[in-house]
């Protein structure tokens, strides 16, 4: 295997890990929506802080570029979907790069 292949494998692994962090953010957000009195404590609080620290910067930047979708009195944040889709596309392109070499 070439050096490029190893680099692509490392990058894809990092992107997969980041996708898991994004999914944890969804879980934490939905738990907050459905269980309003729930407050994380201990390890869950620490993990939640790490998840939000890792996901807030790119999502906040995307929120400036991708407007939310308003449906009556509710709104849908499309920045999460845009970030998720961008990561999947990058992973696909990295995989194609390996097959070209």
PyMOL commands that set and color helices and strands:
alter all, ss='L'
color gray80, all
select helices_A, chain A and resi 3-34+43-65+79-100
alter helices_A, ss='H'
color red, helices_A
select strands_A, chain A and resi 69-71+74-76
alter strands_A, ss='S'
color yellow, strands_A
deselect
rebuild
show_as cartoon
